[in-house]
Amino acid sequence: MIRSQEEQVGSAGLSCNNGISMDLFLHLSLIPAMLIVGLLSFFQRRARRLPIDSRLPFLEGRFAIVVPLDTIGSLSNRWSYGFAFGAISSSVLLLFSERYVPFSVPHWARAVVYLVGALEVGLAYFPFFACLSTPFRGAGAVLGILYSVSWIIVTLWDTCTCPAGKVLGKYQKVIVQWPCILSLIFLLGRFTYMLVKAVRIHLQLEHEATEELMQEHQVQHVKRLLKKTPAHSSESLSWFQSRVYEWDPCFKFPNRIIGTAILSLIGLYTITLADYSLSDLAFDQLDKWRDTLQQLTVACNQSEALVGLVPELEEFTYVARKSWLGTTFFASLTSVAYTFHVLACYRKHLKRLWAGQKGFLPEKFHKPSSAVSVAAIARYSGWQIAFTLWGYLIVHFVQFLFALFFVYLLILPIIHGKALTMLTNLGIILLTIGLVVGLVILQIALVQIFFLQEKMSPTDKQKPLALNNRKAFHCFNYFFFFYNVVMGFSNCILRLLSSIVVGTWLVSRIDRTIMQRGYEGMDPGYSTWIGMIFADHYHNNPVMVCFCQLLVSNILERDPATVYSTFNNTSSESPVNSKARRRWALLYTLLRNPRLILLRKQHLASPSSPPPPTSSSSSPSQSNTEVQAWVMASQTQNSQTASQSPPEITVTPPEE
């Protein structure tokens, strides 16, 4: 394989003839990926027979659909799937560019290029997930080991032979690629463990664990609900649990959430490195332009204003460089904290839904559409990663502006010996803000003291919402009206700035809407979050899963014949006889309970109206029976109205 002229992301154009191109290897890996998927599909058999099975009976229902991972109810191999997501982190970042395409495309076809690139990356890494989820553990382990070894060898060879880069120096690829290499090594160890376990099961040295509907943590959750006293008190919690995060042994995150968190953290690590290196290059270029401007100014003997601009520009570049690099750490820390906070909110919201509490959601989201909820499962992971990466850049820029504002407002005046002027201006600003806030507090205090009636009970926490001294209140309202108009202008600007700052600061928080109340539906990220947690709530509710597990266990413990007769899966009678018995049972029940006729779908008129005409195809005996039942229903309705006591409804099976 001949290396392409453009390096992978991070190489920034350095040439290194090690004989390997990762872009070309990604394209060529589609061939073994398709072969592995075809083999795994051949091992599986379809649950339903298709018309092609009758034409090709020797296939015996093979070539079934290969599922990469269960994104709804599976809780096994969670960390393995998480590291599988980590292995694709470097290729996922390539989707933001067009470098993986070996040919040039027009600008209008970029959307198609992104789609093709996403399908290519998904198919190239499909064997990692398919080998983890296949029920044929031995075959999946062998294929997974071979595929993992090939990726590890190529990635390590490319990283070790050409580690240098133009941006991060001579160990650039090692710094960027180590999360991906670590994930691949973990997957290799996992596949090895799967192979050893499959061999032990084949040699009958170990029993294969049977998968049940209910997991152990769900059993513990249901047991905790049935207890009268809570399982633990706040006194037994440690400082970390009570103040930072309280873990719950009765709750487990699904593999979709763990994989999303791992890929988000690796993406944050990569984009932070890229941000640091590219910003350093940008500020270096800005310094060169400043030096060039200074030389031109000195050579051309420009005006004093232009000459004085050079030191200010030099000071600005220095402050901007230090502010940007300093806020890089805080922006990364904020994004990492948001990633873990989203996990905590996922658990908190799900537990509230399990308890039947929907008050934390907007009213329009109390019952989302089923299609929206299922589609949100597919959208969430990708959107969460994109929101996290974009949120880092936006939060970094906002923090950079705050840092510049702080330096120019406080630090530089002190350095330049203008501390007194700075304190004077700062005092005027704080005094103005203090007066505005103080007058707002004064209005509330005056209303609390003079214009509200006294408490109706000494135990009340606050006064009732009842006016006192109405005439004085009207005068108070009139004179403060003019001041509140003036104060409203400043508060309007403050409201807008606060909304912008909070909205940009929380843009990566997909679990919280950044829209105003009533407009939450315009936030696609929040709609995806709500649909996703509702889908998980309906599919993974521990109480529901426990109930289904009890039903399945009870059915399996019974005799098969009894089970089938219970659910009417088999019947020893002919269809005609069974239909006749059902009609006889219906007739007998309506004769014993005639007012049930009023609740049937065929009832089109009120009981007091004449009976509906019968079809010509109905027999005379059937018509007489309907008329008799209608009369009995009318008599029963009249007697019920007179006595005001509803008759008892009994359903008695017919005697044979």
Secondary structure, 3 states (H helix, E strand, C coil): CCCCCCCCCCCCCCCCCCCCCHHHHHHHCHHHHHHHHHHHHHHCECCCCCHHHHHCHHHCCECCCCCCCCCCCCCCCHHHHHHHHHHCHHHHHHCCCCCCCCCCCCHHHHHHHHHHHHHHHHHHCHHHHHHHHCCCHHHHHHHHHHHHHHHHHHHHHHHHHCCCECCCECCHHHHHHHHHHHHHHHHHHHHHHHHHHHHHHHCCCCCCCCCCCCCHHHHHHHHHHHCCCCCCCHHHCCHHHHHCCCCCCCCCCCHHHHHHHHHHHHHHHHHHHHHHHHHHHHHHHHHHHHHHHHHHHHHHCCCHHHHHHHHHHHHHHHHHHHHHHHHHHHHHHHHHHHHHHHHHHHHHHHHHHHCCCCCCCCHHHCCCCHHHHHHHHHHHHHHHHHHHHHHHHHHHHHHHHHHHHHHHHHHHHHHCCCHHHHHHHHHHHHHHHHHHHHHHHHHHHHHHHHCECCCCCCCCCCCCCCECCHHHHHHHHHHHHHHHHHHHHHHHHHHHHHHHHHHHHCCCCCCCCCCCCCCHHHCHHHHHHHHHHHHHHHHHCHHHHHHHHHHHHHHHHCCHHHHHHHCCCCCCCCHHHHHHHHHHHHHHHHHHCHHHHHHCCCCCCCCCCCCCCCCCCCCHHHHHHHHHHHHHHHHHHHHHHHHCCCCCCCCCCCCC
